Amino acid sequence: MPKLDARKLLDLRESLKTSKQAKPLIVVHMGTCGIASGAEEVLTCLLEIVRESGDDVVIKTSGCAGLCSREPMITVKMPDKPPVKYCQIDGSKAKRIYAEHVKGGKPVKEYAIGYGCEMLY
């Protein structure tokens, strides 16, 4: 595997900053704390919604988000919008977030715990 020099790393960082996200992204945080709190139910619910609707939405999993007491958590990232992190999510809350935020474009404020960029450049 070739080594990356400083210039290549800077170029990579710039390309990541300027790359466009074309599809809605939902991240289900699946650390052990999230799983113990019900994240698998949330993931299953979201996968079923996307499968049944045929919507072009990306669903990914990640590890712990660092707020174990607020699990299960999901992050919704819409194209050209800052990410929104939601906490203490269950299946019914996931359905509402999907309908209002992913489909309707309006974050569900009462479930949100964070708003803004999570990526460091």
C-alpha positions in Angstrom: 0.0 0.0 0.0 1.5 3.4 -1.0 2.2 5.9 1.7 0.4 9.2 1.8 2.4 12.4 2.1 1.2 15.6 3.7 0.1 17.1 0.3 -2.0 14.0 -0.5 -3.7 14.1 2.9 -4.5 17.8 2.5 -5.9 17.1 -1.0 -8.0 14.2 0.4 -9.3 16.4 3.2 -10.4 19.1 0.7 -12.1 16.5 -1.5 -14.1 15.2 1.5 -15.1 18.8 2.4 -16.4 19.6 -1.0 -17.9 16.2 -1.9 -21.7 16.3 -2.1 -23.9 13.9 -0.2 -26.7 13.0 -2.6 -28.9 10.8 -0.3 -30.3 11.1 3.2 -28.1 9.2 5.7 -29.3 7.7 8.9 -26.7 6.4 11.4 -27.9 4.1 14.2 -25.4 4.1 17.0 -24.9 0.4 17.9 -22.3 0.3 20.7 -23.0 -2.2 23.5 -24.8 0.6 25.4 -27.0 1.3 22.4 -27.8 -2.4 21.8 -28.6 -2.9 25.5 -31.0 0.1 25.3 -32.8 -1.1 22.2 -30.9 0.1 19.1 -31.5 -3.2 17.3 -35.3 -2.4 17.4 -34.6 1.0 16.0 -32.4 -0.3 13.2 -35.0 -3.0 12.3 -37.7 -0.4 12.2 -35.8 2.0 10.0 -34.7 -0.8 7.6 -38.3 -1.9 7.3 -39.5 1.6 6.6 -36.9 2.1 3.8 -37.6 -1.3 2.3 -41.3 -0.8 2.2 -41.2 2.8 0.9 -38.5 2.2 -1.7 -36.9 5.5 -0.7 -33.3 6.0 -1.6 -31.9 6.4 1.9 -28.6 5.1 3.3 -28.7 3.5 6.7 -25.5 2.8 8.5 -24.4 1.7 11.9 -21.7 3.0 14.1 -20.3 2.4 17.5 -21.1 4.3 20.7 -21.8 8.0 20.3 -20.4 8.7 23.8 -23.6 9.5 25.6 -24.5 6.0 26.9 -27.3 7.4 29.2 -29.1 8.8 26.2 -29.1 5.6 24.0 -30.6 4.5 21.7 -29.4 7.3 19.4 -29.5 8.0 15.7 -28.0 10.7 13.6 -29.8 12.0 10.5 -27.8 13.8 7.8 -29.8 15.3 5.0 -28.0 16.5 1.8 -26.6 20.0 2.3 -27.9 20.2 5.9 -26.1 19.8 9.2 -26.5 16.4 11.0 -29.1 16.1 13.8 -28.5 13.6 16.6 -31.6 12.1 18.3 -31.6 10.4 21.7 -33.7 7.8 23.5 -35.2 6.6 20.3 -37.6 3.7 20.0 -39.6 2.3 17.0 -42.4 4.9 17.2 -40.0 7.8 17.5 -37.9 6.5 14.6 -41.1 6.4 12.5 -41.9 10.0 13.4 -38.3 11.1 12.7 -38.4 9.4 9.3 -41.7 10.9 8.3 -41.0 14.5 9.5 -37.2 14.8 9.1 -36.2 12.4 6.4 -39.3 12.8 4.2 -40.5 16.2 5.3 -37.2 18.0 5.9 -38.0 19.3 9.4 -36.1 18.0 12.4 -38.1 16.7 15.3 -36.8 19.1 18.0 -38.2 17.3 21.1 -36.1 14.2 20.4 -33.0 16.1 19.2 -29.9 16.3 21.4 -27.4 17.8 19.0 -27.4 19.8 15.8 -24.3 20.5 13.7 -21.2 19.1 12.2 -19.7 16.0 13.7 -16.9 15.7 11.2 -13.4 17.1 11.9 -11.3 18.2 9.0 
